[in-house]
Amino acid sequence: MASPFGVLVCLLIVLPQILAISSPIDEIAPLKTCQFPCMTEVNLHLFLHQFVDGPNNPNRNEETLLQASFPFGFGTTIVHDWTLTETTNSKDTVVARVQGVHVQAGLTKPNRWYTTHNIEFQQGRFAGSTLQVMGITAGLESGKWSIVGGTGQFIMAQGIISFTNHPASTFEDGIKELNIRVRFTRDITQAA
């Protein structure tokens, strides 16, 4: 059995040699200092134009993919490509497109439309950027959708979209007034 003194001598002789030939972790993969980029918040006020699906609506911007026979149309699935403008006039310049699906997700209540879509900006300072949005459009006069991500200028986006049905809505053009409040990380690799 080795004496405590012998073990100590071995450690003092062997340990520096082991440390000399081993590389510390940070020499293999150095840690970069984490810089927290600035968070930016933007509030946008836009109008969504939904031209409902139907044989008598040639300008529709949605299409029914599955018409379910369950109560309340549970499972009915519609794909949409709605437009966003700065005014209630659907013929105004399209600022962004709202592309995605909405599904009748209520088995016990009518008009419980779960929606998920990307808002892809086409004009202005956010052109080419997107917001990923989801929520319920419940056939109510107002509601909220969650912003759960984004691309382009909207890196790591989060926020809320409050919507109300606008009084100028018609059967052909269902207009929702959107107040978009989004926080996102400013990309420090891009020029300001």
N, C-alpha and C positions, 0 to 999 in steps of 0.2 A: 504494500500500500504506500502510496506517495505521501510524503510529508507536506504540510501546508506550505512550508518554505519552498519545496521543490515545485509545487504547482504554481506558486507566485513567480518563480524564476522562469518557468516555461512560458507563462503568460507574458511576462515582460520581454522575452526574447522572440516568441512566435507572433504575438499580436501585432507588433509594428510591421513585420514582414507580410502578414495577411492584409493589413490595411494598405500597405504600399502597392500590392498587386491588384487590389480591388478598386473599382471605380465607384465613386458615389453616384447615386441616382441622378442628381441634378447635372452631372457631367454627361450622362447618357442622353437624357431628355431634359434639358434645362427648362425650368418653369418660367413662363413669361409673366411679367407683372400684369395683373388684370386691371385694365383701365375701364371704369364705368362710363360708357358713352352717355351723352345727354339724352334725357327723355324729352320728347316734344309732344304737345297736345294740340290738336286741331279740332275745331268745330265747323262742320259743314251743314248747309241748309239746302236740300235738294228735293225734287219731286219725282216720284216713281210713277211710271205709266205702265199699267197692266191692261193689255188688250186681251180679254178673256177668250178661251177656246170656244169654238162653236161654228157650225156650218154657215151661219149668217154673218160672220165677222171675218172678212177677208184680210183685215190688217192685224189679226191676232199675233201675239208674241209669246204664246204658250201652246202646248199640244198635249192632249191626254194620251199617255202611254198605256195605262191600264185602268179600265172602268170596272171597279169591283161591285159585286152584288150583295155585299154584307150590309147590315144596317148602317145608316148614315154614310154609306159609300166608303166604309173603312177599307183602306188599302188602295184606294184610287190614287194613281200617281200621274203627276203632270210635270213636264219639263218646261222651263221658262227661260226667256231671254228678254227680260223687261228692260226699259230704258230709264235713265235718270237725266233730268234737265234742271236748269236753274229757275224755271218758271212752270206754271201749270199748263203751258202750251206744249203739247206733245210734239209739235213741229219745230220747236226751238232746238238749238244745237244740243246734241246728245253728249253729255259730259262723261257718262259711264254706262256700262251695260251690267245688268244684274242677271247672271247666268247660273242656273242650278235646277233644283227640283223641289216640288212640294207634294207631300203625301198626306192623305186624310188619315190621321193617326188616332182619331177618337172613335172607340167602339160604343161608347155610351152617350156621346154628345155630338151634335153636328158641327161642322166648320171648325174642326180642330186640326188645321193644316200645319204639319211640321215642315219647316222649310230650311234648306241649306243651300247657300249659293256663294259665288265669288262676285265681288263688285270690281270690275276691271275699268279703271279710269282711262279715258281716251283723249281728253282735252285738259289743258291747264297744267299747273305745276306738278300734278300727280300722274300725268299721262304715263301709262305703262305699269303703274303700281296696282296692286290688288288688295282687297280686304276679304277675309274669309268670315262668313256670317252664318249664324244659325238661330233658330227660335221657332215660335208658334205664331201663325197668323190665324187667329181664332174667330174670324168673322166679326170682330169687335170694332168699335169706332177707333180704338187706339191700342197700342201695345209696344213691346220692346223686343229687339233682337240683340243677341250677344255678338260682339266682334271677338273672334278667337284666334286670329292670326293675320298675317299679311306678307306681301312681297314688295320688292322695289323700295320705294321710300318708306313703306309701312312695315319695316322689319320689327318682329316681335310685337305686332299690334295687339292691343286689347281695348275694349271699350263697349259702348252701347249705342244702339240706334233706336230712338224713340220715333214711332210713326203714328200718324192720325189719318183717317180717311178725310180727304179734302172735300169741301162742299161743291167744288166744281166737277166732281166725278160724275161720269155717266155710265150707263151699262157697257158701252163700248170701251171707254177709257176710265178704268178704276184708278184714280189718282191718290197716292199716299204722300203726305208731306213728311219728309224725313229730317230729323235733327240727329246728325252723326257726331258723336263725341269719341274721338280716338286718340289714344296715347301710343307712341311707338318710339323705338330706339333710333336715334339719328346715326346713320352709317358714317363712321369717322374715316372710312377709306375713300369715300367719294368727296369730290371737291364741293365746297359749299356753294 
